[in-house]
Amino acid sequence: MDSAESPAGKIDRGYVSEYTHFIDQFLADHPEALVDQHDGRQLYWDRKVDLADLEKAGQDSVDADGYGFYSSAWRAMKH
């Protein structure tokens, strides 16, 4: 059996894809990309939640009708 091949059910941990090589080289050449990635994560994902605003938003919401194509006003009309 070739070293690149592995028996069924076993993962060859020595294999590194072309994409992984590319990303590793890119990050080595552009360390600022990791800083940009971190800043973007903080901007879009790591936000502090204002619990009062979250509760107000929950109170102001309208229950979904379960089928988005028909509005509750359309269903209230006599056909």
Beta strands, then each sheet from edge to edge (+ up, - down):
end
